[in-house]
Each structure stands twice: as C-alpha cells, then as structure tokens.
Amino acid sequence: MRGVEGNPADRFTGRQIEVDLEGLAAAARAAGDDAIPSPRTVFFEDASRSIVSTNDSPDLPFDASVNPYRGCEHGCSYCYARPTHEYFGLSAGLDFETKILVKRRAPELLRAELKKKSWVPRLLALSGVTDCYQPVERLLGITRGCLEVLAEFLNPVGIVTKNALVTRDIDVLKRLAEHDAVQVFVSVTTLDAELAGELEPRASRPAKRLEAIATLARAGIATGVLVAPVIPGLTDHEMPAIVAAAKEAGATMANWQLLRLPHGLKQLFDEWLVAHRPLRREKVMDRIRELRGGALNDAEFGTRFRGEGEWARQLANLFQVALARSGLAGMRAHGVSTAAFRRPGPRQGGLFGEASL
C-alpha cells in the first residue's frame, strides 16, 4: 500500500509521470494474484559532496541537520517534505515514496565536517526532513554510520522518527547518552492502528512506536513523543491520549506540531481524504482554513507549526493540559550538552593493520 495514489506534475518542469496501476493490477491478476500491487521502490545514489544543512529558523530547536535520504518510503500522505522531491524534477506524489535517493557517503562526509576547525559543536538533527529510519535503513545502515561518527566526536544529536528501527542502534545511542549528547523523539500521529495504516502505510504502527519509546527509556536515553502532525478534525482529539500513552511507556518529553500542506501537498492530502475519509473531508479542510487564516498553508515563522486563531488556542491549551496531567516536559526543557565534544586524533594502523584510535 502507498500513501498517495497520484503523481502530479512537479511545479518547476511541469513534467508528469503516469503510473499504470490498472496495468499492474492486470498483470497481477494474470499471475493469479487479486491484490493491486504498489509501484516498486527504486533507489538512486545521491552524489552530494556535503552533508550538513543549516537553517536560521527561529521556531526550530536546531540550526544544523543531516539527511541520509531524500524521499521516504514510509509514504505518509501528509508529509510536508513531499514537495522537496520537485527540486529533482520528480513528483511530490508517488515519486516521493518510490524513488529514494540514498547518501552512502554520509558518514564519511560527516566525519570530514566535524574534523574541521570551523565546526562549532552543537545539536545536529538527524533527520530534519525525511525519516532517517525509513525501511531501507535496515539494509544500508547509513544512519547508524552517522551515529557512530557522532559518538566518536561526542557531538550531540537529536532524532525524530516514526520507525521502531531506532532501537537497533541503542548501543551507539547509549554512548552518547553517557554525555547528555542525545535526544530521541518518536513521532505518533494517532493511536488508531487502522488509521495509521492508511495515513502512514510503511511506518511502524502506533503500538510499535510506544514499545520503542519504552525500550529507549529503559536504556537511559532521553526520549520524548512528538504528537505530529495534529490533523484538525481527524486526530486532534487524540492529543491527550497520545501524551498519556507516551508517559506510561517512559517518555520524559513531549511536543506537538500542526499539519502543514505546502505546495502540491494540498491536492494530495485532499485526494487522500476523498479516498479514505470522505465524510470527514469538508470538516478537516474547513478546520485547516480556520487555523491558517483562510488558506490551507502558512509558511510564516511562529505560526506554521501552531496555527492561529481560536482553534489554535484551543489546541495549544489541550496540549498544555495533557502535558500538565502527564508530568512531561516540553521539547526545549531537556537540553543536550556539547561539553564532551572532541576531535579524535588521526587513525593509525595497529600491529596487524587494523584501524585504531
């Protein structure tokens, strides 16, 4: 299953790639399979020669990030990052979740960056755009390689993910946690497994994400829940339940973000509502407009993550009450430390040629 069905033209070239789902279905039936197959995922090498991206956004808790992948096979129908694929002449629709660019050299490039005298140790977000623990990470291990570099330098890192695969790297995360140099936020949109399967078809189900929070917390890693995106008229009522469930699992922090619909995502998410929640469509879209000053998106700092107006105030109050009842802290309350940052000396061969520090 895929998160969206369409593959609209990108906003730069106007080029559109049609996916013949009927042809795929006919081929499947001919093979005796009644299920309609999804387009297969194709992976491409990303030849980027730098890996750290910076931003000057006042409403983000970090100004530097590393994204090992472009595009995301989780296929979340609401993903604000979908339009970024258009910079490569690809669609924000099916292309975003079936044509994934992978940065195999990311650990090498990251090590080179941290070795520079100009590097100022600070919180590095992994990832700031697409999920660094999307399914292919299980095979490629690029994110793990980046974490090993960060642990080598003891540079603090913040992770946001929807995938329980993050628990695979607890051994590396614990090394960072010993120096207060890591935070992990597990994003939970809904506790409804059926709805999650339609919204986020290839991400871990809610129960698995809560298990991941529990596993990370038991390992002594600062762990929080990100209630995001909050979809007005569809998932907003779940905010208190998600916060409570995360607290019970062992989370110590929580934050939330409102649904964002930049560029062509407006059409894609509207089509998702028509296909999966037609009776909720009008309510959801109208509520979004109320929160966004009559539009479907707001890119302004200060309001893009929270919205504005009476409904925005109600959502903020609902979250604050849930936070107070659970005893969790907000995202910015738990800082990370750069005190242990170091630049390891040159690698030298041992007696038998092995690398050592």
C-alpha positions as CSV (number, residue, x, y, z in Angstrom):
1,M,0.0,0.0,0.0
2,R,1.2,3.5,-0.8
3,G,0.3,6.8,1.0
4,V,-1.0,8.5,-2.1
5,E,-2.3,7.4,-5.5
6,G,-1.4,10.3,-7.7
7,N,1.8,11.5,-9.3
8,P,1.1,15.2,-10.1
9,A,3.5,17.2,-12.2
10,D,6.2,19.0,-10.3
11,R,5.9,22.8,-10.0
12,F,9.2,23.5,-11.8
13,T,9.2,21.5,-15.0
14,G,5.6,20.5,-15.4
15,R,6.7,17.0,-16.2
16,Q,4.3,14.3,-15.1
17,I,4.9,10.5,-14.9
18,E,1.9,8.4,-15.1
19,V,1.9,5.1,-13.1
20,D,-0.2,2.5,-14.8
21,L,-1.9,1.0,-11.8
22,E,-4.5,-0.7,-14.0
23,G,-1.8,-2.4,-16.0
24,L,-0.1,-3.5,-12.8
25,A,-3.3,-4.9,-11.5
26,A,-4.0,-6.7,-14.7
27,A,-0.5,-8.3,-14.6
28,A,-1.1,-9.4,-11.0
29,R,-4.5,-11.0,-11.9
30,A,-2.9,-12.8,-14.8
31,A,-0.4,-14.2,-12.3
32,G,-3.3,-15.3,-10.0
33,D,-2.9,-12.5,-7.5
34,D,-6.0,-10.4,-6.8
35,A,-4.2,-7.8,-4.8
36,I,-3.5,-4.5,-6.6
37,P,0.3,-4.1,-6.3
38,S,2.0,-0.8,-5.5
39,P,4.7,0.6,-7.7
40,R,8.1,-0.9,-6.6
41,T,10.6,1.3,-4.9
42,V,13.7,2.3,-6.8
43,F,16.9,3.6,-5.1
44,F,19.4,6.0,-6.6
45,E,22.8,7.1,-5.4
46,D,22.9,10.7,-4.2
47,A,26.3,12.3,-5.2
48,S,26.1,15.1,-2.7
49,R,29.6,16.4,-1.6
50,S,28.4,17.9,1.6
51,I,26.1,16.6,4.2
52,V,25.3,19.2,6.9
53,S,22.4,21.6,6.1
54,T,21.9,24.7,8.1
55,N,18.8,26.9,8.8
56,D,18.1,30.1,10.5
57,S,14.5,29.3,11.6
58,P,13.6,30.7,15.0
59,D,11.0,28.0,15.6
60,L,13.3,25.0,15.2
61,P,15.4,23.8,18.2
62,F,18.4,23.1,15.8
63,D,20.3,25.0,13.1
64,A,22.1,22.1,11.6
65,S,20.9,18.8,10.2
66,V,21.9,15.6,8.3
67,N,19.5,13.8,6.0
68,P,20.9,10.4,4.8
69,Y,17.9,10.0,2.4
70,R,15.9,12.1,0.1
71,G,12.3,10.9,-0.3
72,C,10.8,8.5,2.1
73,E,9.2,5.0,1.7
74,H,7.1,5.5,4.8
75,G,4.7,7.2,2.4
76,C,2.9,9.4,4.9
77,S,0.1,11.0,3.0
78,Y,0.5,14.3,4.9
79,C,4.3,14.6,4.8
80,Y,5.4,18.3,4.5
81,A,8.6,17.1,2.8
82,R,6.9,15.7,-0.3
83,P,7.4,18.9,-2.4
84,T,11.1,18.8,-1.8
85,H,11.2,16.0,-4.4
86,E,10.2,18.5,-7.1
87,Y,13.6,20.1,-6.9
88,F,14.9,16.9,-8.7
89,G,12.2,17.0,-11.4
90,L,10.2,14.4,-9.5
91,S,6.6,14.4,-8.2
92,A,5.6,15.0,-4.7
93,G,3.2,12.1,-5.1
94,L,4.2,8.5,-5.7
95,D,7.7,9.5,-6.8
96,F,8.4,10.8,-3.3
97,E,7.8,7.4,-1.8
98,T,9.1,5.2,-4.6
99,K,12.1,7.0,-5.9
100,I,14.5,7.3,-3.0
101,L,17.9,9.0,-3.1
102,V,20.5,7.5,-0.7
103,K,23.6,9.2,0.5
104,R,26.0,6.3,1.1
105,R,28.9,8.7,1.8
106,A,27.0,10.5,4.5
107,P,29.2,9.1,7.4
108,E,32.4,9.9,5.6
109,L,31.2,13.4,4.7
110,L,30.0,14.0,8.3
111,R,33.4,12.9,9.8
112,A,35.1,15.4,7.4
113,E,32.8,18.2,8.5
114,L,33.3,17.5,12.3
115,K,37.1,17.4,11.9
116,K,37.1,21.0,10.5
117,K,38.4,23.6,12.9
118,S,35.5,25.8,11.8
119,W,32.9,23.3,13.1
120,V,31.2,24.6,16.2
121,P,29.9,21.7,18.3
122,R,26.1,21.9,18.5
123,L,22.9,19.9,18.3
124,L,22.8,18.1,15.0
125,A,19.3,16.9,13.8
126,L,19.1,13.5,12.2
127,S,17.0,13.9,10.1
128,G,15.5,17.4,9.5
129,V,13.4,16.4,6.5
130,T,12.8,12.7,5.7
131,D,12.9,9.9,8.2
132,C,16.4,8.6,8.8
133,Y,15.0,5.3,9.9
134,Q,12.8,4.6,6.9
135,P,12.7,0.9,5.8
136,V,15.8,0.8,3.6
137,E,18.0,1.9,6.6
138,R,17.6,-1.7,7.8
139,L,19.8,-2.8,4.9
140,L,22.0,0.2,4.2
141,G,22.8,1.3,7.8
142,I,23.7,4.9,6.7
143,T,22.0,6.4,9.7
144,R,23.9,4.1,12.0
145,G,27.1,5.0,10.3
146,C,26.4,8.7,11.0
147,L,25.6,8.0,14.7
148,E,28.9,6.1,15.1
149,V,30.7,9.2,13.8
150,L,28.7,11.5,16.2
151,A,29.6,9.1,19.0
152,E,33.3,9.2,18.0
153,F,33.2,13.0,18.3
154,L,30.6,13.1,21.1
155,N,28.7,15.7,19.1
156,P,25.1,15.9,20.4
157,V,22.3,14.6,18.1
158,G,18.5,14.9,18.1
159,I,16.5,12.3,16.3
160,V,12.8,12.3,15.2
161,T,11.4,9.1,13.7
162,K,8.3,7.1,13.1
163,N,10.1,3.8,12.9
164,A,10.9,1.4,15.8
165,L,14.1,0.5,13.9
166,V,15.7,3.3,16.0
167,T,16.1,0.7,18.9
168,R,18.6,-1.2,16.8
169,D,21.1,1.5,17.5
170,I,20.7,1.6,21.3
171,D,24.3,0.6,21.7
172,V,25.6,3.7,20.0
173,L,22.9,6.0,21.5
174,K,23.9,4.9,25.0
175,R,27.4,6.0,24.3
176,L,26.1,9.5,23.5
177,A,23.6,9.4,26.4
178,E,26.5,9.0,28.9
179,H,27.5,12.5,28.0
180,D,23.9,14.0,27.7
181,A,24.5,14.2,24.0
182,V,21.3,12.6,22.5
183,Q,17.6,13.1,22.4
184,V,15.2,10.8,20.5
185,F,11.6,11.9,19.7
186,V,9.3,9.2,18.4
187,S,6.5,10.8,16.3
188,V,3.0,9.5,17.0
189,T,0.1,10.8,14.8
190,T,-2.7,8.6,16.1
191,L,-3.2,5.5,18.3
192,D,-5.7,4.1,15.9
193,A,-3.8,1.3,14.1
194,E,-6.2,1.2,11.1
195,L,-6.0,5.0,10.6
196,A,-2.2,4.9,10.9
197,G,-2.0,2.2,8.3
198,E,-3.9,4.4,5.8
199,L,-2.0,7.7,6.8
200,E,1.4,6.2,7.2
201,P,1.4,2.9,5.3
202,R,5.0,1.8,5.7
203,A,5.9,3.4,9.1
204,S,5.8,1.4,12.3
205,R,2.3,1.0,13.8
206,P,1.5,3.1,16.9
207,A,2.0,0.2,19.4
208,K,5.4,-0.5,18.0
209,R,6.4,3.2,18.4
210,L,5.3,3.1,22.0
211,E,7.3,0.0,22.5
212,A,10.3,1.8,21.0
213,I,9.8,4.7,23.5
214,A,9.8,2.1,26.3
215,T,12.9,0.4,25.1
216,L,14.8,3.6,24.6
217,A,13.8,4.9,28.0
218,R,14.8,1.7,29.8
219,A,18.3,2.1,28.2
220,G,18.6,5.6,29.8
221,I,18.2,7.6,26.6
222,A,16.3,10.9,26.8
223,T,13.2,10.0,24.9
224,G,10.1,12.0,24.0
225,V,7.0,11.9,21.9
226,L,6.2,14.3,19.1
227,V,2.4,14.4,18.5
228,A,2.7,15.3,14.8
229,P,1.2,16.2,12.7
230,V,-2.0,17.1,14.5
231,I,-4.7,16.8,11.8
232,P,-7.6,19.1,12.8
233,G,-11.0,17.3,12.6
234,L,-9.3,13.9,12.4
235,T,-6.6,13.3,15.0
236,D,-6.6,16.4,17.2
237,H,-8.9,14.8,19.8
238,E,-6.2,12.2,20.4
239,M,-3.5,14.6,21.8
240,P,-4.2,13.8,25.5
241,A,-4.3,10.0,24.9
242,I,-1.1,10.0,22.9
243,V,0.7,12.1,25.6
244,A,-0.6,9.8,28.3
245,A,0.4,6.6,26.4
246,A,3.9,8.0,25.8
247,K,4.3,8.9,29.5
248,E,3.2,5.4,30.5
249,A,5.8,4.0,28.1
250,G,8.6,6.0,29.7
251,A,8.8,9.3,27.7
252,T,10.0,12.3,29.6
253,M,9.4,15.0,26.9
254,A,6.6,15.9,24.5
255,N,5.8,18.4,21.8
256,W,3.3,18.8,19.0
257,Q,3.1,20.3,15.5
258,L,0.1,21.2,13.4
259,L,-0.4,19.7,9.9
260,R,1.3,21.6,7.1
261,L,0.2,21.5,3.5
262,P,2.8,23.3,1.3
263,H,2.6,23.5,-2.5
264,G,1.1,20.4,-4.2
265,L,0.6,18.6,-0.8
266,K,-2.8,20.4,-0.6
267,Q,-4.1,18.4,-3.6
268,L,-2.5,15.2,-2.5
269,F,-3.9,15.3,1.0
270,D,-7.4,16.3,-0.2
271,E,-7.3,13.3,-2.6
272,W,-6.4,11.1,0.4
273,L,-9.4,12.4,2.3
274,V,-11.7,11.7,-0.6
275,A,-10.4,8.1,-0.9
276,H,-10.1,7.3,2.8
277,R,-12.3,9.7,4.9
278,P,-14.8,11.3,2.5
279,L,-17.3,12.1,5.3
280,R,-14.6,14.0,7.2
281,R,-13.2,15.8,4.2
282,E,-15.2,19.0,4.5
283,K,-14.7,19.3,8.2
284,V,-11.0,18.7,8.0
285,M,-10.3,21.1,5.2
286,D,-12.6,23.8,6.7
287,R,-10.8,23.5,10.1
288,I,-7.4,23.8,8.4
289,R,-8.5,27.0,6.8
290,E,-9.7,28.4,10.1
291,L,-6.3,27.6,11.6
292,R,-4.4,29.1,8.6
293,G,-6.1,32.4,8.2
294,G,-8.4,31.2,5.4
295,A,-5.6,29.4,3.5
296,L,-4.5,25.7,3.5
297,N,-1.0,26.5,4.5
298,D,1.0,29.1,6.3
299,A,4.8,29.2,6.0
300,E,5.4,32.1,8.4
301,F,7.7,31.5,11.3
302,G,5.8,31.5,14.6
303,T,2.5,30.2,13.2
304,R,3.5,27.5,10.7
305,F,3.8,24.8,13.5
306,R,0.8,26.0,15.6
307,G,-1.7,27.9,13.5
308,E,-3.6,31.0,14.6
309,G,-7.0,32.0,15.8
310,E,-9.4,30.4,18.4
311,W,-8.9,26.8,17.2
312,A,-5.1,27.2,17.5
313,R,-5.5,28.5,21.1
314,Q,-7.8,25.5,21.9
315,L,-5.3,23.0,20.5
316,A,-2.4,24.7,22.4
317,N,-4.5,24.6,25.7
318,L,-5.4,21.0,25.1
319,F,-1.8,20.0,24.7
320,Q,-0.7,22.0,27.8
321,V,-3.4,20.4,29.9
322,A,-2.2,16.9,28.7
323,L,1.4,17.9,29.4
324,A,0.5,19.0,33.0
325,R,-1.5,15.9,33.7
326,S,1.2,13.6,32.5
327,G,4.1,15.5,34.1
328,L,6.1,15.5,30.9
329,A,8.3,18.4,30.0
330,G,8.3,20.3,26.7
331,M,10.9,19.7,24.0
332,R,13.2,22.6,24.9
333,A,13.2,21.8,28.6
334,H,15.7,18.9,28.1
335,G,18.9,20.3,26.6
336,V,21.9,18.4,25.3
337,S,25.5,19.1,26.2
338,T,28.5,19.9,24.0
339,A,30.9,19.7,26.9
340,A,32.3,16.3,25.9
341,F,32.9,17.2,22.2
342,R,36.4,16.1,20.9
343,R,38.2,15.7,17.7
344,P,39.9,12.3,17.7
345,G,43.4,12.0,16.6
346,P,44.4,10.5,13.2
347,R,43.7,6.9,12.7
348,Q,46.8,4.7,12.7
349,G,47.3,1.1,11.8
350,G,47.9,-1.4,14.6
351,L,50.3,-4.2,14.6
352,F,48.2,-6.2,12.2
353,G,47.0,-3.3,10.1
354,E,43.7,-2.7,11.9
355,A,42.4,0.8,12.4
356,S,42.6,2.1,15.9
357,L,42.5,5.5,17.8
